[in-house]
Amino acid sequence: MAKQEKTLQQAIADRRATPSFDGKAIPAEDLHKILDAGLHAPSGYNMQPWRFVVVQSPEQKKKLRGASYNQAKVEEASAVIVACGDADSWRKDLDAMLQLGREGGMPESYADQARSSVPNYLSSFSADQMKAWLNKQVMLAFTHMMLMAEVIGYDTAPMEGFEQEKVREVLRLPLSYSVVALLAVGHLQGADKFDGGRFEMGHTVFGEEFGKPLLLK
Ligand SMILES: Cc1cc2nc3c(=O)[nH]c(=O)nc-3n(C[C@H](O)[C@H](O)[C@H](O)COP(=O)(O)O)c2cc1C
């Protein structure tokens, strides 16, 4: 029997940064669904500069834990999705991206413009700007994955507690890759984390300009 999926609203309400996982393997079809949701995220110019390394083997999870300040959930999770950005992806993928677009109806005039504007824009970036750009894109795909995992009944834990160089070494990442965040996916073991709460809307949302309250009638 097909599992009952949560609505997005329910998944958002239920999601907690899971403290501990039971370690059971995740079925391939579920993993595929989670990853596929991420790959449907939007990205600047549709360049899709994200790359994901999915770690499931006990040996790799153990090594990854060692590169992640010994956080036990890295080893306990069914799978850890290591979200990376590739600073060179636009050089390699521009033509393929334009071809994909053409198949979906991209006008030739748009393709012509993108062929020059994408390299103009991205080649002007400093290393820090590229890192910021990649982080933006990668975290969107990451969030799609996290929420899809919740929708289909999994628990998740986003993590920034890792050592960049150590993770790069464990995963044998190319030089142009940077690690953005880790997403542990599995099933909660033991008690869930407390609900940390959120600031009320007036604290973080403004209407029309900074400092003015948003009036929702
Ligand atoms: C990008 C990001 C990185 C995080 N890194 C870690 C981490 O390394 N270790 C950890 O225990 N929690 C980590 N968290 C979880 C946060 O502490 C948690 O999301 C926050 O306290 C709010 O709790 P909630 O997600 O249960 O609502 C991270 C969350 C995000 C979004």
The ligand as a MOL file (V3000), in Angstrom:
LIG
                    3D

  0  0  0     0  0            999 V3000
M  V30 BEGIN CTAB
M  V30 COUNTS 31 33 0 0 0
M  V30 BEGIN ATOM
M  V30 1 C 22.3010 25.4740 7.4610 0
M  V30 2 C 22.0900 24.8170 8.7810 0
M  V30 3 C 23.1560 24.2250 9.4380 0
M  V30 4 C 22.9730 23.5490 10.6440 0
M  V30 5 N 24.0200 22.8900 11.2180 0
M  V30 6 C 23.8000 22.1010 12.2960 0
M  V30 7 C 24.8330 21.2660 12.7780 0
M  V30 8 O 25.9400 21.1980 12.2540 0
M  V30 9 N 24.5750 20.5130 13.8740 0
M  V30 10 C 23.3490 20.5230 14.4880 0
M  V30 11 O 23.1620 19.8070 15.4760 0
M  V30 12 N 22.3420 21.2990 14.0270 0
M  V30 13 C 22.5370 22.0780 12.9440 0
M  V30 14 N 21.5040 22.8200 12.4240 0
M  V30 15 C 20.1760 22.7420 13.0380 0
M  V30 16 C 19.7370 24.0290 13.7140 0
M  V30 17 O 20.3750 24.1880 14.9490 0
M  V30 18 C 18.2060 23.9870 13.8540 0
M  V30 19 O 17.6480 23.9460 12.5620 0
M  V30 20 C 17.6610 25.1840 14.6200 0
M  V30 21 O 18.0640 25.1380 15.9630 0
M  V30 22 C 16.1440 25.2500 14.5920 0
M  V30 23 O 15.6000 24.0310 15.0460 0
M  V30 24 P 14.5490 23.2150 14.1510 0
M  V30 25 O 15.2340 22.9490 12.8330 0
M  V30 26 O 14.3130 21.9440 14.9040 0
M  V30 27 O 13.3470 24.0620 14.0040 0
M  V30 28 C 21.6830 23.5190 11.2400 0
M  V30 29 C 20.6130 24.1410 10.5790 0
M  V30 30 C 20.8030 24.7680 9.3680 0
M  V30 31 C 19.6230 25.3770 8.6600 0
M  V30 END ATOM
M  V30 BEGIN BOND
M  V30 1 1 1 2
M  V30 2 1 2 3
M  V30 3 2 2 30
M  V30 4 2 3 4
M  V30 5 1 4 5
M  V30 6 1 4 28
M  V30 7 2 5 6
M  V30 8 1 6 7
M  V30 9 1 6 13
M  V30 10 2 7 8
M  V30 11 1 7 9
M  V30 12 1 9 10
M  V30 13 2 10 11
M  V30 14 1 10 12
M  V30 15 2 12 13
M  V30 16 1 13 14
M  V30 17 1 14 15
M  V30 18 1 14 28
M  V30 19 1 15 16
M  V30 20 1 16 17
M  V30 21 1 16 18
M  V30 22 1 18 19
M  V30 23 1 18 20
M  V30 24 1 20 21
M  V30 25 1 20 22
M  V30 26 1 22 23
M  V30 27 1 23 24
M  V30 28 2 24 25
M  V30 29 1 24 26
M  V30 30 1 24 27
M  V30 31 2 28 29
M  V30 32 1 29 30
M  V30 33 1 30 31
M  V30 END BOND
M  V30 END CTAB
M  END
